[in-house]
Structures are given as C-alpha cells and as structure tokens.
C-alpha cells in the first residue's frame, strides 16, 4: 500500500450512539483512509465522526470508534448519522408504511421516531477502532 493511495478524511465532530442529543464540538482532525478498499471513489463526499455511546454495539460500533460516512441516500437498514428533530444520533435507518424511523443495535434503547423531521447526514461506510 502506497501513501499516495490514502485520502485524508476530515473528522467533523462526534455523533451520539445513544439517545439523540445536541452534538458537541470536538478537536478537528483527519483520518487517513484508502477509500478504494471500502469501495468509494476518491472524489466521493466523505467525512468522519467520533462515536460516543453504546446503542450500536450489536452492529460492532463501539464508544470511541471513528465512523467514515458518505453523503448519499440511505437504503433501508443502513447505519446512518441523522438529525432527528434537531438532535444528532447514530442508528439504523428503516422505513415502515412510508414513515422513517431509526433503530438501535442495543435492546436497551427504544426506536427513534421523529416528531417533525429526520435528516440523514451520512451513511456509514467504514468503522475504525484503536486497539
């Protein structure tokens, strides 16, 4: 693997994998990613977020992980960062009977059903973890 095959993906903040909450600022930074290994073209619109919380542990996304997201439409069952009624969260996206909702991958968390709006901020395409 050559250094020139890596792309610097900006870490734009954090996302809560728990109950939706207002997102907080985190120190800016980047993560070097070989986008071709995760099936993304180098000109794709990507960004990264630090994960805080345990609601996605069933999807093997843990507190402290960094997720890389792509700005693209979400498909049913995709893991997404979303704004739900103005608050940010990381969950699985589903549409049932024409209505979107978010589901945690931890039975201790309820489904998130938007009262007013649900805006997909990005679809998770990779997860990075420090060991």
C-alpha positions in Angstrom: 0.0 0.0 0.0 1.5 3.3 -1.0 1.0 6.5 1.0 -0.5 8.3 -2.1 -3.4 5.8 -2.2 -4.7 7.2 1.2 -7.1 10.1 1.4 -7.3 12.4 4.4 -11.0 12.3 5.6 -11.9 15.2 7.9 -13.2 14.3 11.4 -16.1 16.8 11.6 -17.2 16.2 15.2 -18.9 13.4 17.1 -22.2 11.6 17.0 -24.0 10.0 19.9 -24.8 6.3 19.7 -27.4 6.6 22.4 -30.4 8.8 22.9 -30.4 11.7 20.4 -28.7 14.8 21.8 -27.2 18.1 20.6 -23.8 17.4 19.1 -20.7 18.8 20.7 -17.6 20.2 19.1 -14.5 18.0 19.0 -11.0 18.9 18.1 -10.6 18.9 14.4 -8.5 16.3 12.7 -8.3 13.8 9.9 -8.1 10.1 9.4 -6.1 8.6 6.5 -8.2 6.1 4.6 -7.6 4.0 1.5 -11.1 4.7 0.0 -10.7 2.1 -2.7 -10.6 -0.7 -0.1 -14.0 0.3 1.1 -15.4 0.7 -2.4 -15.5 4.5 -2.5 -14.1 6.7 -5.3 -11.6 9.3 -4.2 -14.0 12.1 -5.2 -16.8 10.8 -3.0 -18.2 13.2 -0.4 -16.9 11.6 2.8 -16.4 12.7 6.4 -15.7 11.1 9.7 -17.3 11.3 13.2 -16.2 10.1 16.6 -18.8 7.8 18.2 -19.9 8.3 21.8 -22.2 5.8 23.4 -23.2 2.1 23.2 -26.5 1.9 21.2 -24.8 0.4 18.1 -22.8 -2.3 19.8 -24.8 -5.0 18.1 -23.5 -3.6 14.8 -20.0 -3.7 16.2 -19.8 0.1 16.5 -18.4 1.0 20.0 -17.9 4.0 22.1 -14.6 5.7 20.9 -14.8 4.3 17.4 -14.5 6.6 14.3 -17.0 6.1 11.6 -16.5 7.2 8.0 -19.7 8.4 6.3 -20.6 9.1 2.7 -23.1 11.7 1.7 -25.6 9.6 -0.3 -29.2 8.4 0.0 -29.8 5.9 2.8 -31.2 2.5 2.0 -33.5 0.5 4.3 -31.3 -1.0 7.1 -28.3 1.4 6.5 -26.4 2.7 9.6 -26.7 6.5 9.4 -25.8 9.6 11.3 -29.1 11.6 11.4 -30.7 14.7 12.8 -33.9 13.8 14.5 -36.0 16.9 15.4 -32.7 18.9 15.6 -30.8 16.3 17.7 -28.0 14.1 16.3 -27.7 10.3 16.6 -26.2 7.2 15.0 -28.7 4.4 14.3 -30.1 2.0 11.6 -32.5 3.6 9.2 -35.8 2.0 8.3 -39.0 3.0 6.5 -42.2 1.2 7.5 -45.5 2.1 6.0 -44.0 5.2 4.4 -42.7 6.5 7.7 -39.0 6.7 8.5 -37.6 5.7 11.9 -34.3 4.8 13.5 -33.4 1.6 15.4 -30.6 1.0 17.8 -28.5 -2.2 17.8 -28.8 -2.5 21.6 -32.1 -3.7 23.2 -31.7 -1.1 26.0 -32.6 1.7 23.6 -36.0 2.4 22.1 -36.7 3.1 18.4 -36.4 6.8 17.5 -39.5 8.1 15.7 -39.2 11.7 14.5 -41.9 14.1 15.7 -41.2 16.6 13.0 -38.1 15.8 10.9 -35.4 13.2 10.2 -32.5 14.4 8.1 -29.8 11.8 7.0 -26.4 13.4 7.5 -24.4 10.5 6.0 -24.3 6.7 5.6 -21.7 4.7 7.4 -19.2 3.1 5.0 -16.4 2.1 7.5 -15.6 1.8 11.2 -12.2 2.4 12.7 -11.1 1.4 16.2 -8.0 2.0 18.2 -6.7 -1.2 19.9 
